[in-house]
Amino acid sequence: MKDMIYLDNNATTRILDEVWNTMTPYFIQNYANASSVYHQMGREANAAVQLAKAQIAEALNCSPKELFFNSGATESINTVICGIFDKYQSKGNHIITVSTEHKAVLS
C-alpha cells in the first residue's frame, strides 16, 4: 500500500499510538462517568480526569482551573461565544461573523 496523506481532519483524525495505549483502559475497563462521583468507578474516572488536567496545565504552564474540557467543537464554540457576549454585552447585542464560519457559530 502506498503512503497516504489524510487531509480531511475537520472532525476527526488518527490519534497517536501513545495516546491510544494510554486511553485503552478507559475504553474497556475504567469507562465510568467522571461526573458520577457517588460510586467508586466514577471517583476513579474523576481522579483520572483531574490528573490529566494537571498534566496538561503543567505542559501549558497554566493552572488547571484555566482549562475547560468540552465534548466537542460545538460546545467549545458556544462556550467562547457566550463568554464574549457576556463580557461585551454593554457594547451592543449583535455578534458579527461571516457565512463561512463553523455551523455552530452560525446557529
Secondary structure in CASP SS format (residue, H / E / C, confidence):
PFRMAT SS
TARGET T0000
AUTHOR 0000-0000-0000
METHOD secondary structure of the structure
MODEL  1
M C 1.00
K C 1.00
D C 1.00
M C 1.00
I C 1.00
Y C 1.00
L C 1.00
D C 1.00
N C 1.00
N C 1.00
A C 1.00
T C 1.00
T C 1.00
R C 1.00
I C 1.00
L C 1.00
D H 1.00
E H 1.00
V H 1.00
W H 1.00
N H 1.00
T H 1.00
M H 1.00
T H 1.00
P H 1.00
Y H 1.00
F H 1.00
I H 1.00
Q C 1.00
N C 1.00
Y C 1.00
A C 1.00
N C 1.00
A C 1.00
S C 1.00
S C 1.00
V C 1.00
Y C 1.00
H C 1.00
Q H 1.00
M H 1.00
G H 1.00
R H 1.00
E H 1.00
A H 1.00
N H 1.00
A H 1.00
A H 1.00
V H 1.00
Q H 1.00
L H 1.00
A H 1.00
K H 1.00
A H 1.00
Q H 1.00
I H 1.00
A H 1.00
E H 1.00
A H 1.00
L H 1.00
N C 1.00
C C 1.00
S C 1.00
P H 1.00
K H 1.00
E H 1.00
L C 1.00
F C 1.00
F C 1.00
N C 1.00
S C 1.00
G C 1.00
A H 1.00
T H 1.00
E H 1.00
S H 1.00
I H 1.00
N H 1.00
T H 1.00
V H 1.00
I H 1.00
C H 1.00
G H 1.00
I H 1.00
F H 1.00
D H 1.00
K H 1.00
Y H 1.00
Q H 1.00
S H 1.00
K H 1.00
G C 1.00
N C 1.00
H C 1.00
I C 1.00
I C 1.00
T C 1.00
V C 1.00
S C 1.00
T C 1.00
E C 1.00
H C 1.00
K H 1.00
A H 1.00
V H 1.00
L H 1.00
S C 1.00
END
